[in-house]
């Protein structure tokens, strides 16, 4: 589920999603990616008002995932972003991060608590990643066979800046065939991610197929474009009458970000869980459908 943080770190500019260098987005703690060969997002772009970076201010860690603004104090992202419990979690509310500035000089908000789907496990994600690690074409991507539950919520220490707005979620009637799809993320721009640019990028995608039994969708940006390490948890938008709605979250894909392929988590099947977990992540109330962790 984690687009290996090291391989897919920011929408490999090929698919516009987020994470690091190796292959599966699920692998290891660094399962975020950047967009490969994507376009830099202008601060005035509606995408910028819905999309944030998840990072650890420690320069040895830095940006590792992407997230979507769900409410004034809650973010929606991928569960595998929190596999590494040693990392700190802050949300960056800017289209770019300047590592030369101190924490207090950046628009960073601490993540106070997370809610991860109770049925999510890193082992399931890693096992699936291994099955698709060498895929180069859409027909080589196998279905997980069942949901990977790669979804999580992050509760912020304070309300989001006024320039940011909750992103509307798409319903069940998404027109994948004719709809205009875009993905965005802060991840790496190549599979071998030698540096962290921490810049929000986007890229257009096309629908390939869904894995309904796994509540996942296969998207393609074409060769040399796509999501990468650091893009995990980033939004897949579809334009519905001029309104950008989030229908999926970047989850995983082949080892090479340049393959331009991504297997992402559909949001609609989890709407009931999202509603329940949103209340829980704010209150700290325990439940059977999610696991809470305080930071």
Secondary structure in CASP SS format (residue, H / E / C, confidence):
PFRMAT SS
TARGET T0000
AUTHOR 0000-0000-0000
METHOD secondary structure of the structure
MODEL  1
X C 1.00
X C 1.00
X E 1.00
X C 1.00
X E 1.00
X C 1.00
X C 1.00
X C 1.00
X C 1.00
X E 1.00
X E 1.00
X E 1.00
X C 1.00
X E 1.00
X E 1.00
X C 1.00
X C 1.00
X C 1.00
X E 1.00
X E 1.00
X C 1.00
X C 1.00
X C 1.00
X C 1.00
X E 1.00
X C 1.00
X C 1.00
X C 1.00
X C 1.00
X C 1.00
X C 1.00
X C 1.00
X E 1.00
X E 1.00
X E 1.00
X E 1.00
X C 1.00
X C 1.00
X E 1.00
X E 1.00
X C 1.00
X C 1.00
X C 1.00
X C 1.00
X C 1.00
X H 1.00
X H 1.00
X H 1.00
X H 1.00
X C 1.00
X E 1.00
X E 1.00
X E 1.00
X E 1.00
X E 1.00
X E 1.00
X C 1.00
X C 1.00
X C 1.00
X C 1.00
X C 1.00
X E 1.00
X E 1.00
X E 1.00
X E 1.00
X E 1.00
X E 1.00
X E 1.00
X E 1.00
X E 1.00
X E 1.00
X C 1.00
X C 1.00
X E 1.00
X E 1.00
X E 1.00
X E 1.00
X C 1.00
X H 1.00
X H 1.00
X H 1.00
X H 1.00
X C 1.00
X C 1.00
X C 1.00
X C 1.00
X C 1.00
X C 1.00
X C 1.00
X E 1.00
X E 1.00
X E 1.00
X C 1.00
X C 1.00
X C 1.00
X E 1.00
X C 1.00
X C 1.00
X C 1.00
X C 1.00
X C 1.00
X C 1.00
X H 1.00
X H 1.00
X H 1.00
X C 1.00
X C 1.00
X E 1.00
X E 1.00
X E 1.00
X E 1.00
X E 1.00
X E 1.00
X E 1.00
X E 1.00
X E 1.00
X E 1.00
X C 1.00
X C 1.00
X C 1.00
X C 1.00
X H 1.00
X H 1.00
X H 1.00
X H 1.00
X H 1.00
X H 1.00
X H 1.00
X H 1.00
X H 1.00
X H 1.00
X H 1.00
X C 1.00
X C 1.00
X C 1.00
X C 1.00
X C 1.00
X H 1.00
X H 1.00
X H 1.00
X C 1.00
X C 1.00
X C 1.00
X C 1.00
X C 1.00
X C 1.00
X C 1.00
X C 1.00
X C 1.00
X C 1.00
X C 1.00
X E 1.00
X E 1.00
X E 1.00
X E 1.00
X E 1.00
X C 1.00
X C 1.00
X C 1.00
X C 1.00
X C 1.00
X C 1.00
X C 1.00
X C 1.00
X C 1.00
X C 1.00
X C 1.00
X E 1.00
X E 1.00
X C 1.00
X C 1.00
X C 1.00
X C 1.00
X C 1.00
X C 1.00
X C 1.00
X C 1.00
X C 1.00
X C 1.00
X E 1.00
X E 1.00
X E 1.00
X E 1.00
X E 1.00
X E 1.00
X C 1.00
X C 1.00
X C 1.00
X C 1.00
X C 1.00
X C 1.00
X C 1.00
X C 1.00
X C 1.00
X C 1.00
X C 1.00
X C 1.00
X C 1.00
X E 1.00
X C 1.00
X E 1.00
X E 1.00
X E 1.00
X E 1.00
X E 1.00
X E 1.00
X E 1.00
X E 1.00
X E 1.00
X E 1.00
X E 1.00
X H 1.00
X H 1.00
X H 1.00
X C 1.00
X E 1.00
X E 1.00
X E 1.00
X E 1.00
X E 1.00
X C 1.00
X C 1.00
X C 1.00
X C 1.00
X C 1.00
X E 1.00
X C 1.00
X C 1.00
X C 1.00
X C 1.00
X C 1.00
X C 1.00
X C 1.00
X C 1.00
X E 1.00
X E 1.00
X E 1.00
X E 1.00
X E 1.00
X E 1.00
X C 1.00
X C 1.00
X E 1.00
X E 1.00
X E 1.00
X E 1.00
X E 1.00
X E 1.00
X E 1.00
X E 1.00
X E 1.00
X E 1.00
X C 1.00
X C 1.00
X C 1.00
X C 1.00
X H 1.00
X H 1.00
X H 1.00
X C 1.00
X E 1.00
X E 1.00
X E 1.00
X E 1.00
X E 1.00
X E 1.00
X C 1.00
X H 1.00
X H 1.00
X H 1.00
X H 1.00
X H 1.00
X H 1.00
X H 1.00
X H 1.00
X H 1.00
X H 1.00
X H 1.00
X H 1.00
X H 1.00
X H 1.00
X H 1.00
X H 1.00
X C 1.00
X C 1.00
X C 1.00
X C 1.00
X C 1.00
X C 1.00
X E 1.00
X E 1.00
X E 1.00
X E 1.00
X E 1.00
X C 1.00
END
